[in-house]
Amino acid sequence: MRKVAKKVAAAVDVLMTTPPATDTGELVSVADAWSAIEQIVPREQLAEELATIASVVPDTDGDDDAEWRAELVARYGTVRGFIRLLVEIVDFGAVEAGAPVVQALKSFRPSSGSRI
């Protein structure tokens, strides 16, 4: 995503720094602006990068899970003291792909400086 954002930012930078007119007063056309942008990022590649961003950024209607996540973060302070006990008492299971995560959770021993 960092590479995608850098390419889009480079294209927008060219657009933002392109003066509206030449030294002789002639207006810069959209075609001229695209020509300058395409020297940095080809148009087809820029379209792909924009599609990538659109696929990972929530739509403008908002994030359906934002309220739930905010509540979870707000309650972290309440449950953080129980996390160590939770992994000692509850025998968590998982499908094969999740087994390493469960194993890491079971072997987790917070350091004295840990927030947990």
C-alpha positions in Angstrom: 0.0 0.0 0.0 2.9 2.3 0.7 4.2 2.0 -2.9 0.7 2.6 -4.2 0.2 5.7 -2.1 3.7 7.0 -3.2 2.8 6.7 -6.9 -0.6 8.4 -6.5 1.0 11.1 -4.3 3.7 11.7 -7.0 1.0 12.1 -9.7 -1.0 14.5 -7.5 2.2 16.5 -6.7 2.8 17.0 -10.5 -0.7 18.1 -10.9 -0.5 20.5 -7.9 2.8 22.0 -9.0 1.9 22.4 -12.7 1.3 26.2 -13.1 -2.0 27.2 -14.7 -0.2 29.0 -17.4 3.2 29.1 -19.2 5.6 32.0 -18.9 4.1 33.4 -22.0 0.6 33.4 -20.5 -0.7 30.4 -22.5 -3.0 28.3 -20.4 -1.8 24.8 -19.6 -4.1 22.3 -21.1 -5.4 19.1 -19.4 -3.4 17.1 -22.1 -0.2 18.9 -21.1 -0.9 18.2 -17.4 -1.5 14.5 -18.2 1.7 14.5 -20.2 3.6 15.7 -17.2 1.9 13.2 -14.9 2.6 10.3 -17.2 6.3 11.1 -17.1 6.1 10.1 -13.5 3.4 7.4 -13.5 1.8 6.0 -16.6 -2.0 6.6 -16.8 -2.9 2.9 -16.8 -0.7 2.3 -13.8 -2.2 5.2 -12.0 -5.7 3.9 -12.7 -4.6 0.5 -11.2 -3.2 2.2 -8.1 -6.4 4.2 -7.6 -8.4 0.9 -7.9 -6.2 -0.7 -5.3 -6.8 2.2 -2.9 -10.6 2.1 -3.6 -10.6 -1.6 -2.8 -9.2 -1.2 0.7 -10.6 2.1 1.8 -14.1 2.0 3.3 -16.8 3.6 1.2 -17.9 7.1 2.0 -21.0 5.9 4.0 -18.6 5.0 6.8 -17.4 1.9 8.5 -20.2 -0.4 9.8 -17.9 -1.8 12.4 -16.4 1.5 13.7 -18.8 1.8 16.6 -18.1 -1.8 17.6 -14.3 -1.3 17.5 -14.5 1.9 19.4 -16.5 0.1 22.2 -13.9 -2.7 22.2 -11.1 -0.2 22.7 -13.0 1.6 25.4 -13.5 -1.7 27.3 -9.9 -2.9 26.9 -9.0 -1.3 30.3 -11.7 -3.4 31.9 -10.5 -6.7 30.6 -6.8 -6.3 30.4 -6.3 -7.7 33.8 -8.1 -10.9 32.9 -6.2 -11.6 29.6 -3.4 -13.6 31.3 -6.0 -15.7 33.3 -8.1 -16.1 30.2 -5.4 -17.9 28.2 -4.6 -20.1 31.2 -8.1 -21.2 31.9 -9.9 -21.3 28.5 -8.7 -24.0 26.2 -8.8 -22.1 22.9 -9.0 -24.1 19.7 -8.6 -23.2 16.0 -8.6 -24.5 12.5 -5.3 -25.6 11.2 -4.4 -22.2 9.8 -5.1 -20.5 13.1 -3.3 -23.0 15.3 0.0 -21.0 15.4 -1.9 -18.0 16.7 -3.5 -20.0 19.4 -0.2 -21.5 20.3 1.4 -18.1 20.5 -1.5 -16.9 22.7 -1.1 -19.9 25.0 2.7 -19.3 25.4 2.3 -15.6 25.8 3.9 -14.4 29.0 3.8 -10.6 29.3 7.0 -8.9 30.5 6.9 -6.7 33.6 6.8 -3.6 31.3 4.0 -5.0 29.2 0.7 -3.1 29.0 -1.2 -6.4 29.5 
